[in-house]
Amino acid sequence: MAMRKVLVYGSRGALGRNVVGAFEGAKWDVLGVDLKDEKITPVGQTWAEQSKSVLDQVSTELGGEKIDAIINVAGGWAGGNIADAGIIESSDLMWKQSVHSSVIAGQVAVSHMNKNGLIVLPGAAAAAEGGTSFMMGYGMAKAAVHHLIKSFAQEDSGLPEGVTTVGFLPVTIDTPMNREFMPDNKNMTPCDEFSNKFLEWTTQPPENGSLFIFKSELSETKIYQHK
């Protein structure tokens, strides 16, 4: 039986490396996409150029084969309200990291995903639960991804038959960078919680278009659907 294939977008970040390890441990064939040190690297100055670059490289790597899942964990964080001098730059960066990568992930699925595949895209609990005045660019980009997830779930989205799109909405992920900037935060969600849930979704897909919040308190993680 052929190995199932997964494409991990943002494969070299802290969460991305964990996801890659989890899927490899479960005997999946993993294709990584990241800005550096990866087989597939977006090249180009514009969104369109990067899209073409990724699609061409994925096509070459797959050689006509199909993928069963796409996990997008690309992204970052930037603060700032509307009075911040860098609001345009930070908003542009957040949009590129979360929205550009999610749209390209969808394009990859159109061309290369098997029927009944899985797409997982990166949202944020804060953007789903209300305004994000102190991190406007971040919240705006994540809210756009939430909308994209709902749009991907509609019948006329253009995706292959039976594909399920799901959003993961962390409060705070336990990464080295987050620990450095928030050393007193005891409520970070371990990367394993995300990776294990993503693997579970490949065999037990949730409702198409659903958004799941990952919230941890004192080493206990709760994963629940946002309504």
C-alpha positions in Angstrom: 0.0 0.0 0.0 1.4 3.4 -1.0 2.3 5.9 1.7 -0.2 8.7 2.2 1.2 12.1 1.4 1.0 15.3 3.3 2.2 18.8 2.4 3.2 20.9 5.4 3.4 24.7 4.7 5.7 26.4 7.3 7.6 23.1 7.9 10.7 24.7 9.4 9.0 26.6 12.2 8.7 25.2 15.7 5.1 23.9 15.1 6.0 22.9 11.6 8.9 20.7 12.7 6.7 19.0 15.2 4.0 18.3 12.6 6.5 16.9 10.2 7.8 14.6 12.9 4.4 13.4 13.9 3.3 12.6 10.3 6.6 10.9 9.5 6.2 8.9 12.7 2.8 7.8 11.5 4.4 6.6 8.2 3.3 9.5 6.0 5.3 10.8 3.1 5.9 14.5 4.0 6.6 17.4 1.6 7.7 20.6 3.3 7.3 24.1 2.2 9.2 27.0 3.8 11.1 30.1 3.0 14.5 28.4 3.6 16.1 25.0 4.1 13.3 23.0 2.5 12.8 21.2 -0.8 9.9 23.5 -1.8 10.7 27.2 -1.3 8.4 30.1 -2.4 10.4 32.2 -4.9 9.4 35.7 -6.1 8.6 39.2 -4.9 4.8 39.0 -5.6 2.1 36.8 -4.4 1.5 35.6 -7.9 5.2 34.8 -8.4 5.3 32.8 -5.2 2.2 30.9 -6.0 3.5 29.8 -9.4 6.8 28.9 -7.8 5.2 26.7 -5.2 2.8 25.1 -7.7 5.6 24.3 -10.1 7.8 22.8 -7.4 5.0 20.7 -5.9 4.2 19.4 -9.4 7.8 18.4 -9.9 8.1 16.7 -6.5 4.9 14.8 -6.9 5.5 13.6 -10.4 1.8 13.0 -11.0 1.0 11.5 -7.7 -1.6 13.1 -5.3 -1.6 14.3 -1.8 -4.1 13.4 1.0 -3.6 16.4 3.3 -2.3 19.9 3.4 -1.4 21.4 6.8 -0.6 25.1 6.8 1.2 26.2 10.0 2.9 29.2 8.5 2.6 32.5 10.3 3.9 34.8 12.9 2.8 37.5 15.3 3.0 41.3 15.3 1.4 43.8 17.6 0.3 47.4 17.1 -2.9 49.4 17.1 -4.0 51.9 14.4 -1.8 54.6 15.8 1.3 52.5 15.6 3.8 53.9 13.1 4.5 50.5 11.7 0.8 49.4 11.3 1.0 49.2 7.5 4.2 47.1 7.5 3.1 44.8 10.2 -0.3 44.3 8.6 1.3 43.5 5.3 3.6 40.9 6.9 0.8 39.2 8.7 -1.3 39.1 5.5 1.6 37.5 3.6 2.4 34.9 6.3 -1.2 33.7 6.9 -3.4 34.7 3.9 -0.9 34.3 1.1 0.1 30.8 2.3 -3.5 29.7 2.9 -4.6 30.7 -0.6 -1.6 29.0 -2.2 -2.3 25.9 -0.1 -5.8 25.9 -1.6 -4.4 26.2 -5.1 -2.2 23.2 -4.4 -5.2 21.2 -3.3 -7.1 22.1 -6.5 -4.3 20.6 -8.7 -2.9 17.9 -6.5 -5.2 16.6 -3.8 -7.1 13.4 -3.7 -10.8 13.3 -3.3 -11.8 13.4 0.4 -8.6 15.0 1.4 -8.0 17.4 4.4 -6.9 21.0 4.5 -5.9 22.6 7.8 -5.4 26.4 7.9 -4.0 28.6 10.7 -6.5 30.9 12.5 -6.4 32.5 15.9 -8.7 32.3 18.9 -8.4 36.1 19.6 -9.6 36.9 16.1 -12.6 34.7 16.4 -13.7 35.9 19.8 -13.7 39.7 19.2 -11.6 42.7 18.3 -7.8 42.7 18.4 -7.0 46.3 19.1 -3.4 45.8 20.3 -2.5 43.5 17.3 -4.7 44.8 14.5 -2.7 43.4 11.6 -2.5 40.0 13.1 -6.2 39.8 13.9 -7.2 41.1 10.5 -5.2 38.4 8.7 -6.4 35.6 10.9 -10.1 36.7 10.5 -9.5 36.6 6.7 -8.2 33.0 7.1 -11.4 32.1 9.1 -13.4 33.5 6.2 -11.4 31.5 3.7 -12.0 28.3 5.6 -15.7 28.9 5.4 -15.5 29.6 1.7 -13.4 26.5 1.0 -16.1 24.5 2.7 -18.8 25.6 0.2 -19.8 23.3 -2.7 -18.7 25.7 -5.4 -15.2 26.4 -3.9 -13.4 24.7 -6.7 -11.7 22.1 -4.5 -11.8 18.4 -5.2 -14.8 16.4 -4.2 -15.1 15.6 -0.5 -12.3 17.8 0.7 -12.7 18.9 4.3 -11.2 22.3 5.4 -10.6 23.0 9.1 -9.1 25.8 11.0 -7.0 25.5 14.1 -7.3 28.5 16.4 -4.6 28.6 19.1 -4.5 30.9 22.1 -0.8 30.6 22.6 1.5 27.9 21.2 4.4 26.6 23.3 7.4 27.6 21.2 10.9 28.8 22.1 10.1 32.3 20.9 6.8 32.5 22.9 8.6 31.3 26.0 11.3 33.9 25.5 8.8 36.7 25.2 6.3 35.4 27.7 8.4 33.5 30.4 5.6 33.7 33.0 2.9 32.3 30.8 1.9 28.9 32.1 -1.0 28.4 29.7 0.7 27.6 26.4 -0.5 24.7 24.3 2.2 22.1 23.5 2.9 21.5 19.8 2.1 17.8 20.2 -1.5 18.7 20.9 -1.8 20.3 17.4 0.1 17.5 15.6 -1.9 14.7 17.2 -5.2 16.4 16.4 -4.2 17.0 12.8 -3.4 13.3 12.4 -6.7 12.4 14.0 -8.5 14.7 11.6 -7.0 12.8 8.6 -9.1 9.7 9.6 -11.9 11.3 11.5 -12.6 14.6 9.7 -14.7 17.1 11.5 -17.5 19.2 10.1 -16.3 20.9 6.9 -15.5 24.6 7.5 -15.3 24.2 11.3 -12.9 26.3 13.5 -11.3 24.6 16.6 -9.9 26.6 19.5 -6.9 25.2 21.3 -6.8 26.5 24.9 -4.5 25.4 27.7 -4.7 26.1 31.4 -2.1 24.7 33.8 -1.0 21.8 31.5 -4.6 20.8 30.6 -5.6 21.5 26.9 -9.1 21.8 25.7 -10.0 21.6 22.0 -13.4 22.7 21.1 -15.3 24.0 18.1 -15.9 27.7 17.9 -19.6 28.6 17.2 
